[in-house]
């Protein structure tokens, strides 16, 4: 009865049959329909024992608890801030989650802490059924991102920009001397001298575009070293 | 009753005017990801009929009152570009295009996991750049590839085709003269995995037996179209395979 139709690392499309039988478990973007397991989005199959996972290759960022994301303040409310987080939903940061300091609402202007248009790296701490996203920037390394520039990449390419155990991101930081922060939502913050900033931005765009090619690390290394000479 | 400009016969020597067999599709081309600024896009060419689809979203709902608390709001807009037919089409929504938009929306909605995207909107824009019968079915084919290209979760792709009757013969995938001067036309859409029919319209007169035969004909053709849709998507994403290898390895602890 149990039968596997897909191989590990296969590209699958929505509706594609992955396996039959109750022995297997769907995970990620896979779903069960009766005895059968199908993919629900365009993605890659990852088989680990009985678990069939579909990793998406496209799509908007959907907030997940524990993600480190970059947000832009869009509104200041009575007791917190509203942020655009490059997803269909806005995020809320409560006043108590913004900083370790005590903020006396009666005497302080909230825009002193975070003003409209400023960027923050924060953690997703809760998502309600109605998709209200709560984020926190209270503890390190979450903080306000002062100065610098933001670039946008596809959220599905973020792991490639970070690299194995952060190898790619560390390469970018070390070789350019820039401060780089990557949000799981597809926003990347870069701060350094203007020339270096644009160089890192270019390197990240290259990673996004050529993420499927071999020898990417060497290419990025070369890109960064050419200018620094 | 004869119509002006009608060809004398639609079937000559057992073949159709464009040389096809009765149950043969026009040349089908499907291409995914043709518009870089859209979240998902596709182009479907079926003979002389050509449709471009662009998908945006899920994104914030505007105007806000359209937002639904438990699922996404699906917005489908079908338009014919003014130069798509021999007689210029007046730009903007018409009675016909509003109706077709609604019908396409209903054909696509069962295939999408709308409940996974509450309080959002998914926009599907369908532009007919050249019309030669079967534009709504080509639009459905393009829309479902574009939705998949946008990474939206779906139960299945939707494949669609029209069949009909002309000169007393049952024909698959009517082209313009057959559509205009034939006896009946039956647009059809289905989810090939479960064989659920999501669109069934009919214009003209058919017997019960004829309808059943046309449904069967359409079902077979939809499976053929489904394969082309899958191939187009896989072609676009084939290059991503190696990039994802790393994604899988990093998927547990991908924090910085």
Interface residues (C-beta under 8 A of the other chain):
Chain A: X9 X11 X13 X14 X15 X16 X17 X29 X31 X33 X38 X40 X41 X42 X44 X46 X55 X56 X57 X58 X59 X60 X68 X88 X89 X130 X131 X156 X157 X158 X159 X160 X162 X163 X164 X166 X169 X181 X182 X184 X211 X212 X213 X214
Chain B: X39 X40 X57 X58 X59 X60 X69 X111 X113 X117 X118 X119 X120 X148 X149 X150 X151 X152 X153 X154 X155 X156 X157 X191 X192 X193 X194 X229 X230 X233 X234 X237 X238 X239 X240 X241 X242 X243 X244 X245 X246 X247 X248 X249 X250 X251 X254 X255 X256
